[in-house]
């Protein structure tokens, strides 16, 4: 599983990254969480609003910060 948080480095983006890392830890997943901040690369993936969460090359959330429980539900 590949998990990527896409964002500009703003407070909301960093909070999503923190929540994703916590969810991965709680689920005891052996995967790396990637933090992508390059605006060109984010746009290439079709994301128009950050923060965004991508799992295995599929955008699963965009434009808001997911709570840890919401992320765990998406990763199961």
PDB file of N, CA, C and O in Angstrom:
ATOM      1  N   UNK A   1       0.844  -1.171   0.000  1.00  0.00           N
ATOM      2  CA  UNK A   1       0.000   0.000   0.000  1.00  0.00           C
ATOM      3  C   UNK A   1       0.893   1.238   0.000  1.00  0.00           C
ATOM      4  O   UNK A   1       1.854   1.328   0.764  1.00  0.00           O
ATOM      5  N   UNK A   2       0.562   2.180  -0.861  1.00  0.00           N
ATOM      6  CA  UNK A   2       1.292   3.436  -0.909  1.00  0.00           C
ATOM      7  C   UNK A   2       0.349   4.556  -0.479  1.00  0.00           C
ATOM      8  O   UNK A   2      -0.729   4.726  -1.047  1.00  0.00           O
ATOM      9  N   UNK A   3       0.768   5.317   0.529  1.00  0.00           N
ATOM     10  CA  UNK A   3      -0.052   6.394   1.076  1.00  0.00           C
ATOM     11  C   UNK A   3       0.691   7.711   0.878  1.00  0.00           C
ATOM     12  O   UNK A   3       1.849   7.856   1.269  1.00  0.00           O
ATOM     13  N   UNK A   4      -0.007   8.673   0.257  1.00  0.00           N
ATOM     14  CA  UNK A   4       0.606   9.976   0.001  1.00  0.00           C
ATOM     15  C   UNK A   4      -0.318  11.085   0.473  1.00  0.00           C
ATOM     16  O   UNK A   4      -1.506  11.102   0.153  1.00  0.00           O
ATOM     17  N   UNK A   5       0.242  12.002   1.234  1.00  0.00           N
ATOM     18  CA  UNK A   5      -0.463  13.223   1.615  1.00  0.00           C
ATOM     19  C   UNK A   5       0.043  14.311   0.686  1.00  0.00           C
ATOM     20  O   UNK A   5       1.249  14.501   0.533  1.00  0.00           O
ATOM     21  N   UNK A   6      -0.887  15.024   0.066  1.00  0.00           N
ATOM     22  CA  UNK A   6      -0.531  16.091  -0.868  1.00  0.00           C
ATOM     23  C   UNK A   6      -0.925  17.423  -0.251  1.00  0.00           C
ATOM     24  O   UNK A   6      -2.061  17.610   0.184  1.00  0.00           O
ATOM     25  N   UNK A   7       0.024  18.342  -0.218  1.00  0.00           N
ATOM     26  CA  UNK A   7      -0.289  19.644   0.355  1.00  0.00           C
ATOM     27  C   UNK A   7       0.841  20.633   0.180  1.00  0.00           C
ATOM     28  O   UNK A   7       1.959  20.278  -0.195  1.00  0.00           O
ATOM     29  N   UNK A   8       0.522  21.877   0.459  1.00  0.00           N
ATOM     30  CA  UNK A   8       1.473  22.967   0.244  1.00  0.00           C
ATOM     31  C   UNK A   8       2.407  23.204   1.425  1.00  0.00           C
ATOM     32  O   UNK A   8       3.338  24.004   1.329  1.00  0.00           O
ATOM     33  N   UNK A   9       2.168  22.522   2.524  1.00  0.00           N
ATOM     34  CA  UNK A   9       2.973  22.746   3.714  1.00  0.00           C
ATOM     35  C   UNK A   9       2.241  23.590   4.743  1.00  0.00           C
ATOM     36  O   UNK A   9       2.822  23.985   5.754  1.00  0.00           O
ATOM     37  N   UNK A  10       0.975  23.866   4.489  1.00  0.00           N
ATOM     38  CA  UNK A  10       0.175  24.681   5.405  1.00  0.00           C
ATOM     39  C   UNK A  10      -0.181  23.881   6.664  1.00  0.00           C
ATOM     40  O   UNK A  10       0.083  22.682   6.757  1.00  0.00           O
ATOM     41  N   UNK A  11      -0.773  24.567   7.608  1.00  0.00           N
ATOM     42  CA  UNK A  11      -1.145  23.962   8.892  1.00  0.00           C
ATOM     43  C   UNK A  11      -2.094  22.768   8.698  1.00  0.00           C
ATOM     44  O   UNK A  11      -1.920  21.728   9.333  1.00  0.00           O
ATOM     45  N   UNK A  12      -3.095  22.920   7.822  1.00  0.00           N
ATOM     46  CA  UNK A  12      -4.054  21.836   7.587  1.00  0.00           C
ATOM     47  C   UNK A  12      -3.369  20.621   6.953  1.00  0.00           C
ATOM     48  O   UNK A  12      -3.665  19.479   7.304  1.00  0.00           O
ATOM     49  N   UNK A  13      -2.466  20.876   6.033  1.00  0.00           N
ATOM     50  CA  UNK A  13      -1.750  19.788   5.363  1.00  0.00           C
ATOM     51  C   UNK A  13      -0.892  19.013   6.367  1.00  0.00           C
ATOM     52  O   UNK A  13      -0.856  17.783   6.349  1.00  0.00           O
ATOM     53  N   UNK A  14      -0.218  19.737   7.223  1.00  0.00           N
ATOM     54  CA  UNK A  14       0.616  19.089   8.238  1.00  0.00           C
ATOM     55  C   UNK A  14      -0.228  18.308   9.232  1.00  0.00           C
ATOM     56  O   UNK A  14       0.203  17.262   9.717  1.00  0.00           O
ATOM     57  N   UNK A  15      -1.431  18.803   9.545  1.00  0.00           N
ATOM     58  CA  UNK A  15      -2.336  18.089  10.457  1.00  0.00           C
ATOM     59  C   UNK A  15      -2.805  16.788   9.815  1.00  0.00           C
ATOM     60  O   UNK A  15      -2.872  15.757  10.484  1.00  0.00           O
ATOM     61  N   UNK A  16      -3.131  16.829   8.522  1.00  0.00           N
ATOM     62  CA  UNK A  16      -3.531  15.605   7.830  1.00  0.00           C
ATOM     63  C   UNK A  16      -2.390  14.601   7.840  1.00  0.00           C
ATOM     64  O   UNK A  16      -2.611  13.415   8.084  1.00  0.00           O
ATOM     65  N   UNK A  17      -1.183  15.058   7.581  1.00  0.00           N
ATOM     66  CA  UNK A  17      -0.011  14.178   7.608  1.00  0.00           C
ATOM     67  C   UNK A  17       0.132  13.525   8.980  1.00  0.00           C
ATOM     68  O   UNK A  17       0.363  12.320   9.078  1.00  0.00           O
ATOM     69  N   UNK A  18      -0.004  14.317  10.028  1.00  0.00           N
ATOM     70  CA  UNK A  18       0.087  13.803  11.392  1.00  0.00           C
ATOM     71  C   UNK A  18      -1.002  12.759  11.661  1.00  0.00           C
ATOM     72  O   UNK A  18      -0.725  11.712  12.246  1.00  0.00           O
ATOM     73  N   UNK A  19      -2.238  13.042  11.235  1.00  0.00           N
ATOM     74  CA  UNK A  19      -3.344  12.101  11.442  1.00  0.00           C
ATOM     75  C   UNK A  19      -3.143  10.815  10.658  1.00  0.00           C
ATOM     76  O   UNK A  19      -3.464   9.734  11.151  1.00  0.00           O
ATOM     77  N   UNK A  20      -2.616  10.918   9.447  1.00  0.00           N
ATOM     78  CA  UNK A  20      -2.356   9.722   8.633  1.00  0.00           C
ATOM     79  C   UNK A  20      -1.292   8.856   9.309  1.00  0.00           C
ATOM     80  O   UNK A  20      -1.444   7.637   9.395  1.00  0.00           O
ATOM     81  N   UNK A  21      -0.232   9.475   9.781  1.00  0.00           N
ATOM     82  CA  UNK A  21       0.823   8.715  10.456  1.00  0.00           C
ATOM     83  C   UNK A  21       0.289   8.022  11.708  1.00  0.00           C
ATOM     84  O   UNK A  21       0.662   6.886  12.001  1.00  0.00           O
ATOM     85  N   UNK A  22      -0.584   8.709  12.441  1.00  0.00           N
ATOM     86  CA  UNK A  22      -1.177   8.097  13.630  1.00  0.00           C
ATOM     87  C   UNK A  22      -2.054   6.913  13.250  1.00  0.00           C
ATOM     88  O   UNK A  22      -1.997   5.871  13.904  1.00  0.00           O
ATOM     89  N   UNK A  23      -2.869   7.053  12.201  1.00  0.00           N
ATOM     90  CA  UNK A  23      -3.742   5.968  11.750  1.00  0.00           C
ATOM     91  C   UNK A  23      -2.921   4.766  11.299  1.00  0.00           C
ATOM     92  O   UNK A  23      -3.259   3.628  11.625  1.00  0.00           O
ATOM     93  N   UNK A  24      -1.855   5.007  10.558  1.00  0.00           N
ATOM     94  CA  UNK A  24      -0.976   3.925  10.088  1.00  0.00           C
ATOM     95  C   UNK A  24      -0.366   3.208  11.288  1.00  0.00           C
ATOM     96  O   UNK A  24      -0.274   1.980  11.300  1.00  0.00           O
ATOM     97  N   UNK A  25       0.044   3.958  12.280  1.00  0.00           N
ATOM     98  CA  UNK A  25       0.628   3.380  13.480  1.00  0.00           C
ATOM     99  C   UNK A  25      -0.393   2.543  14.245  1.00  0.00           C
ATOM    100  O   UNK A  25      -0.095   1.425  14.664  1.00  0.00           O
ATOM    101  N   UNK A  26      -1.599   3.084  14.426  1.00  0.00           N
ATOM    102  CA  UNK A  26      -2.643   2.364  15.161  1.00  0.00           C
ATOM    103  C   UNK A  26      -3.070   1.085  14.450  1.00  0.00           C
ATOM    104  O   UNK A  26      -3.422   0.099  15.098  1.00  0.00           O
ATOM    105  N   UNK A  27      -3.040   1.100  13.120  1.00  0.00           N
ATOM    106  CA  UNK A  27      -3.397  -0.093  12.349  1.00  0.00           C
ATOM    107  C   UNK A  27      -2.209  -1.036  12.178  1.00  0.00           C
ATOM    108  O   UNK A  27      -2.344  -2.124  11.618  1.00  0.00           O
ATOM    109  N   UNK A  28      -1.050  -0.609  12.665  1.00  0.00           N
ATOM    110  CA  UNK A  28       0.186  -1.387  12.578  1.00  0.00           C
ATOM    111  C   UNK A  28       0.500  -1.786  11.131  1.00  0.00           C
ATOM    112  O   UNK A  28       0.856  -2.930  10.848  1.00  0.00           O
ATOM    113  N   UNK A  29       0.358  -0.817  10.230  1.00  0.00           N
ATOM    114  CA  UNK A  29       0.660  -1.055   8.820  1.00  0.00           C
ATOM    115  C   UNK A  29       2.146  -0.839   8.567  1.00  0.00           C
ATOM    116  O   UNK A  29       2.756   0.086   9.103  1.00  0.00           O
ATOM    117  N   UNK A  30       2.708  -1.698   7.751  1.00  0.00           N
ATOM    118  CA  UNK A  30       4.119  -1.577   7.390  1.00  0.00           C
ATOM    119  C   UNK A  30       4.203  -0.853   6.052  1.00  0.00           C
ATOM    120  O   UNK A  30       4.431  -1.466   5.009  1.00  0.00           O
ATOM    121  N   UNK A  31       4.015   0.463   6.101  1.00  0.00           N
ATOM    122  CA  UNK A  31       4.046   1.265   4.890  1.00  0.00           C
ATOM    123  C   UNK A  31       4.601   2.638   5.212  1.00  0.00           C
ATOM    124  O   UNK A  31       4.482   3.129   6.334  1.00  0.00           O
ATOM    125  N   UNK A  32       5.205   3.242   4.217  1.00  0.00           N
ATOM    126  CA  UNK A  32       5.744   4.585   4.363  1.00  0.00           C
ATOM    127  C   UNK A  32       4.675   5.598   3.968  1.00  0.00           C
ATOM    128  O   UNK A  32       3.921   5.373   3.021  1.00  0.00           O
ATOM    129  N   UNK A  33       4.610   6.701   4.686  1.00  0.00           N
ATOM    130  CA  UNK A  33       3.710   7.788   4.334  1.00  0.00           C
ATOM    131  C   UNK A  33       4.550   8.857   3.633  1.00  0.00           C
ATOM    132  O   UNK A  33       5.511   9.380   4.198  1.00  0.00           O
ATOM    133  N   UNK A  34       4.173   9.165   2.407  1.00  0.00           N
ATOM    134  CA  UNK A  34       4.891  10.149   1.596  1.00  0.00           C
ATOM    135  C   UNK A  34       4.179  11.488   1.716  1.00  0.00           C
ATOM    136  O   UNK A  34       2.949  11.547   1.708  1.00  0.00           O
ATOM    137  N   UNK A  35       4.951  12.558   1.827  1.00  0.00           N
ATOM    138  CA  UNK A  35       4.389  13.906   1.892  1.00  0.00           C
ATOM    139  C   UNK A  35       4.846  14.666   0.651  1.00  0.00           C
ATOM    140  O   UNK A  35       6.020  15.012   0.525  1.00  0.00           O
ATOM    141  N   UNK A  36       3.920  14.920  -0.254  1.00  0.00           N
ATOM    142  CA  UNK A  36       4.217  15.565  -1.526  1.00  0.00           C
ATOM    143  C   UNK A  36       3.798  17.035  -1.464  1.00  0.00           C
ATOM    144  O   UNK A  36       2.623  17.345  -1.271  1.00  0.00           O
ATOM    145  N   UNK A  37       4.766  17.932  -1.629  1.00  0.00           N
ATOM    146  CA  UNK A  37       4.480  19.369  -1.538  1.00  0.00           C
ATOM    147  C   UNK A  37       4.706  20.122  -2.850  1.00  0.00           C
ATOM    148  O   UNK A  37       4.444  21.323  -2.922  1.00  0.00           O
ATOM    149  N   UNK A  38       5.179  19.449  -3.864  1.00  0.00           N
ATOM    150  CA  UNK A  38       5.442  20.082  -5.154  1.00  0.00           C
ATOM    151  C   UNK A  38       4.106  20.361  -5.852  1.00  0.00           C
ATOM    152  O   UNK A  38       3.395  19.435  -6.241  1.00  0.00           O
ATOM    153  N   UNK A  39       3.776  21.643  -6.005  1.00  0.00           N
ATOM    154  CA  UNK A  39       2.485  22.046  -6.569  1.00  0.00           C
ATOM    155  C   UNK A  39       2.281  21.484  -7.980  1.00  0.00           C
ATOM    156  O   UNK A  39       1.167  21.100  -8.336  1.00  0.00           O
ATOM    157  N   UNK A  40       3.336  21.435  -8.774  1.00  0.00           N
ATOM    158  CA  UNK A  40       3.232  20.883 -10.128  1.00  0.00           C
ATOM    159  C   UNK A  40       2.842  19.407 -10.071  1.00  0.00           C
ATOM    160  O   UNK A  40       1.958  18.966 -10.804  1.00  0.00           O
ATOM    161  N   UNK A  41       3.494  18.657  -9.209  1.00  0.00           N
ATOM    162  CA  UNK A  41       3.199  17.219  -9.075  1.00  0.00           C
ATOM    163  C   UNK A  41       1.791  16.990  -8.525  1.00  0.00           C
ATOM    164  O   UNK A  41       1.100  16.057  -8.933  1.00  0.00           O
ATOM    165  N   UNK A  42       1.377  17.851  -7.598  1.00  0.00           N
ATOM    166  CA  UNK A  42       0.019  17.741  -7.037  1.00  0.00           C
ATOM    167  C   UNK A  42      -1.011  17.978  -8.144  1.00  0.00           C
ATOM    168  O   UNK A  42      -1.973  17.220  -8.273  1.00  0.00           O
ATOM    169  N   UNK A  43      -0.810  19.018  -8.930  1.00  0.00           N
ATOM    170  CA  UNK A  43      -1.731  19.329 -10.033  1.00  0.00           C
ATOM    171  C   UNK A  43      -1.756  18.215 -11.072  1.00  0.00           C
ATOM    172  O   UNK A  43      -2.810  17.912 -11.632  1.00  0.00           O
ATOM    173  N   UNK A  44      -0.607  17.607 -11.331  1.00  0.00           N
ATOM    174  CA  UNK A  44      -0.514  16.500 -12.286  1.00  0.00           C
ATOM    175  C   UNK A  44      -1.419  15.335 -11.882  1.00  0.00           C
ATOM    176  O   UNK A  44      -1.888  14.577 -12.732  1.00  0.00           O
ATOM    177  N   UNK A  45      -1.652  15.204 -10.603  1.00  0.00           N
ATOM    178  CA  UNK A  45      -2.495  14.122 -10.094  1.00  0.00           C
ATOM    179  C   UNK A  45      -3.979  14.506 -10.071  1.00  0.00           C
ATOM    180  O   UNK A  45      -4.824  13.717  -9.649  1.00  0.00           O
ATOM    181  N   UNK A  46      -4.281  15.709 -10.524  1.00  0.00           N
ATOM    182  CA  UNK A  46      -5.676  16.138 -10.627  1.00  0.00           C
ATOM    183  C   UNK A  46      -6.246  16.740  -9.362  1.00  0.00           C
ATOM    184  O   UNK A  46      -7.459  16.930  -9.270  1.00  0.00           O
ATOM    185  N   UNK A  47      -5.418  17.042  -8.393  1.00  0.00           N
ATOM    186  CA  UNK A  47      -5.892  17.611  -7.133  1.00  0.00           C
ATOM    187  C   UNK A  47      -6.019  19.117  -7.291  1.00  0.00           C
ATOM    188  O   UNK A  47      -5.063  19.795  -7.667  1.00  0.00           O
ATOM    189  N   UNK A  48      -7.207  19.635  -7.000  1.00  0.00           N
ATOM    190  CA  UNK A  48      -7.448  21.066  -7.118  1.00  0.00           C
ATOM    191  C   UNK A  48      -7.509  21.749  -5.750  1.00  0.00           C
ATOM    192  O   UNK A  48      -7.405  22.972  -5.657  1.00  0.00           O
ATOM    193  N   UNK A  49      -7.677  20.957  -4.697  1.00  0.00           N
ATOM    194  CA  UNK A  49      -7.817  21.512  -3.355  1.00  0.00           C
ATOM    195  C   UNK A  49      -7.032  20.647  -2.372  1.00  0.00           C
ATOM    196  O   UNK A  49      -7.218  19.432  -2.306  1.00  0.00           O
ATOM    197  N   UNK A  50      -6.152  21.296  -1.609  1.00  0.00           N
ATOM    198  CA  UNK A  50      -5.369  20.570  -0.616  1.00  0.00           C
ATOM    199  C   UNK A  50      -5.853  20.936   0.776  1.00  0.00           C
ATOM    200  O   UNK A  50      -6.471  21.986   0.953  1.00  0.00           O
ATOM    201  N   UNK A  51      -5.591  20.104   1.757  1.00  0.00           N
ATOM    202  CA  UNK A  51      -4.822  18.871   1.702  1.00  0.00           C
ATOM    203  C   UNK A  51      -5.607  17.760   1.014  1.00  0.00           C
ATOM    204  O   UNK A  51      -6.836  17.790   0.942  1.00  0.00           O
ATOM    205  N   UNK A  52      -4.870  16.793   0.519  1.00  0.00           N
ATOM    206  CA  UNK A  52      -5.485  15.636  -0.138  1.00  0.00           C
ATOM    207  C   UNK A  52      -4.772  14.370   0.312  1.00  0.00           C
ATOM    208  O   UNK A  52      -3.609  14.392   0.714  1.00  0.00           O
ATOM    209  N   UNK A  53      -5.503  13.274   0.231  1.00  0.00           N
ATOM    210  CA  UNK A  53      -4.956  11.975   0.605  1.00  0.00           C
ATOM    211  C   UNK A  53      -5.106  11.026  -0.573  1.00  0.00           C
ATOM    212  O   UNK A  53      -6.187  10.880  -1.143  1.00  0.00           O
ATOM    213  N   UNK A  54      -4.003  10.386  -0.922  1.00  0.00           N
ATOM    214  CA  UNK A  54      -3.987   9.439  -2.019  1.00  0.00           C
ATOM    215  C   UNK A  54      -3.530   8.081  -1.492  1.00  0.00           C
ATOM    216  O   UNK A  54      -2.518   7.974  -0.800  1.00  0.00           O
ATOM    217  N   UNK A  55      -4.297   7.049  -1.833  1.00  0.00           N
ATOM    218  CA  UNK A  55      -3.947   5.682  -1.452  1.00  0.00           C
ATOM    219  C   UNK A  55      -3.835   4.868  -2.729  1.00  0.00           C
ATOM    220  O   UNK A  55      -4.788   4.762  -3.501  1.00  0.00           O
ATOM    221  N   UNK A  56      -2.658   4.297  -2.939  1.00  0.00           N
ATOM    222  CA  UNK A  56      -2.402   3.489  -4.138  1.00  0.00           C
ATOM    223  C   UNK A  56      -2.830   4.222  -5.418  1.00  0.00           C
ATOM    224  O   UNK A  56      -3.576   3.677  -6.231  1.00  0.00           O
ATOM    225  N   UNK A  57      -2.353   5.452  -5.586  1.00  0.00           N
ATOM    226  CA  UNK A  57      -2.596   6.255  -6.781  1.00  0.00           C
ATOM    227  C   UNK A  57      -4.046   6.664  -6.994  1.00  0.00           C
ATOM    228  O   UNK A  57      -4.413   7.059  -8.101  1.00  0.00           O
ATOM    229  N   UNK A  58      -4.882   6.581  -5.959  1.00  0.00           N
ATOM    230  CA  UNK A  58      -6.275   7.007  -6.056  1.00  0.00           C
ATOM    231  C   UNK A  58      -6.520   8.086  -4.999  1.00  0.00           C
ATOM    232  O   UNK A  58      -6.235   7.876  -3.820  1.00  0.00           O
ATOM    233  N   UNK A  59      -7.044   9.234  -5.416  1.00  0.00           N
ATOM    234  CA  UNK A  59      -7.383  10.294  -4.476  1.00  0.00           C
ATOM    235  C   UNK A  59      -8.626   9.856  -3.700  1.00  0.00           C
ATOM    236  O   UNK A  59      -9.677   9.609  -4.290  1.00  0.00           O
ATOM    237  N   UNK A  60      -8.498   9.762  -2.375  1.00  0.00           N
ATOM    238  CA  UNK A  60      -9.626   9.319  -1.540  1.00  0.00           C
ATOM    239  C   UNK A  60     -10.226  10.463  -0.735  1.00  0.00           C
ATOM    240  O   UNK A  60     -11.326  10.325  -0.199  1.00  0.00           O
ATOM    241  N   UNK A  61      -9.526  11.588  -0.640  1.00  0.00           N
ATOM    242  CA  UNK A  61     -10.058  12.760   0.059  1.00  0.00           C
ATOM    243  C   UNK A  61      -9.308  13.998  -0.425  1.00  0.00           C
ATOM    244  O   UNK A  61      -8.122  13.942  -0.751  1.00  0.00           O
ATOM    245  N   UNK A  62     -10.031  15.116  -0.463  1.00  0.00           N
ATOM    246  CA  UNK A  62      -9.409  16.357  -0.926  1.00  0.00           C
ATOM    247  C   UNK A  62     -10.135  17.552  -0.327  1.00  0.00           C
ATOM    248  O   UNK A  62     -11.364  17.573  -0.254  1.00  0.00           O
ATOM    249  N   UNK A  63      -9.366  18.543   0.100  1.00  0.00           N
ATOM    250  CA  UNK A  63      -9.949  19.789   0.542  1.00  0.00           C
ATOM    251  C   UNK A  63     -10.259  19.913   2.016  1.00  0.00           C
ATOM    252  O   UNK A  63     -10.725  20.959   2.468  1.00  0.00           O
ATOM    253  N   UNK A  64     -10.003  18.844   2.782  1.00  0.00           N
ATOM    254  CA  UNK A  64     -10.251  18.927   4.221  1.00  0.00           C
ATOM    255  C   UNK A  64      -9.364  17.949   4.979  1.00  0.00           C
ATOM    256  O   UNK A  64      -8.771  17.037   4.402  1.00  0.00           O
ATOM    257  N   UNK A  65      -9.290  18.166   6.286  1.00  0.00           N
ATOM    258  CA  UNK A  65      -8.471  17.323   7.149  1.00  0.00           C
ATOM    259  C   UNK A  65      -9.341  16.182   7.682  1.00  0.00           C
ATOM    260  O   UNK A  65     -10.343  16.414   8.358  1.00  0.00           O
ATOM    261  N   UNK A  66      -8.945  14.962   7.371  1.00  0.00           N
ATOM    262  CA  UNK A  66      -9.655  13.792   7.886  1.00  0.00           C
ATOM    263  C   UNK A  66      -9.207  13.503   9.311  1.00  0.00           C
ATOM    264  O   UNK A  66      -8.044  13.705   9.663  1.00  0.00           O
ATOM    265  N   UNK A  67     -10.139  13.030  10.121  1.00  0.00           N
ATOM    266  CA  UNK A  67      -9.804  12.597  11.474  1.00  0.00           C
ATOM    267  C   UNK A  67      -9.151  11.217  11.403  1.00  0.00           C
ATOM    268  O   UNK A  67      -9.283  10.514  10.401  1.00  0.00           O
ATOM    269  N   UNK A  68      -8.457  10.839  12.453  1.00  0.00           N
ATOM    270  CA  UNK A  68      -7.737   9.563  12.499  1.00  0.00           C
ATOM    271  C   UNK A  68      -8.676   8.397  12.214  1.00  0.00           C
ATOM    272  O   UNK A  68      -8.333   7.508  11.434  1.00  0.00           O
ATOM    273  N   UNK A  69      -9.844   8.385  12.826  1.00  0.00           N
ATOM    274  CA  UNK A  69     -10.796   7.272  12.627  1.00  0.00           C
ATOM    275  C   UNK A  69     -11.271   7.188  11.168  1.00  0.00           C
ATOM    276  O   UNK A  69     -11.452   6.090  10.641  1.00  0.00           O
ATOM    277  N   UNK A  70     -11.469   8.328  10.524  1.00  0.00           N
ATOM    278  CA  UNK A  70     -11.871   8.341   9.115  1.00  0.00           C
ATOM    279  C   UNK A  70     -10.771   7.735   8.245  1.00  0.00           C
ATOM    280  O   UNK A  70     -11.046   6.975   7.317  1.00  0.00           O
ATOM    281  N   UNK A  71      -9.546   8.075   8.552  1.00  0.00           N
ATOM    282  CA  UNK A  71      -8.408   7.551   7.794  1.00  0.00           C
ATOM    283  C   UNK A  71      -8.285   6.053   8.003  1.00  0.00           C
ATOM    284  O   UNK A  71      -8.056   5.312   7.047  1.00  0.00           O
ATOM    285  N   UNK A  72      -8.432   5.602   9.232  1.00  0.00           N
ATOM    286  CA  UNK A  72      -8.359   4.161   9.516  1.00  0.00           C
ATOM    287  C   UNK A  72      -9.422   3.411   8.721  1.00  0.00           C
ATOM    288  O   UNK A  72      -9.160   2.324   8.208  1.00  0.00           O
ATOM    289  N   UNK A  73     -10.611   3.980   8.617  1.00  0.00           N
ATOM    290  CA  UNK A  73     -11.688   3.345   7.863  1.00  0.00           C
ATOM    291  C   UNK A  73     -11.298   3.225   6.378  1.00  0.00           C
ATOM    292  O   UNK A  73     -11.560   2.200   5.748  1.00  0.00           O
ATOM    293  N   UNK A  74     -10.679   4.263   5.832  1.00  0.00           N
ATOM    294  CA  UNK A  74     -10.261   4.229   4.424  1.00  0.00           C
ATOM    295  C   UNK A  74      -9.128   3.224   4.172  1.00  0.00           C
ATOM    296  O   UNK A  74      -9.028   2.648   3.088  1.00  0.00           O
ATOM    297  N   UNK A  75      -8.292   3.024   5.170  1.00  0.00           N
ATOM    298  CA  UNK A  75      -7.124   2.157   4.981  1.00  0.00           C
ATOM    299  C   UNK A  75      -7.423   0.676   5.233  1.00  0.00           C
ATOM    300  O   UNK A  75      -6.623  -0.188   4.873  1.00  0.00           O
ATOM    301  N   UNK A  76      -8.531   0.392   5.827  1.00  0.00           N
ATOM    302  CA  UNK A  76      -8.868  -1.021   6.107  1.00  0.00           C
ATOM    303  C   UNK A  76      -9.286  -1.749   4.869  1.00  0.00           C
ATOM    304  O   UNK A  76      -9.602  -2.938   4.928  1.00  0.00           O
TER     305      UNK A  76
END
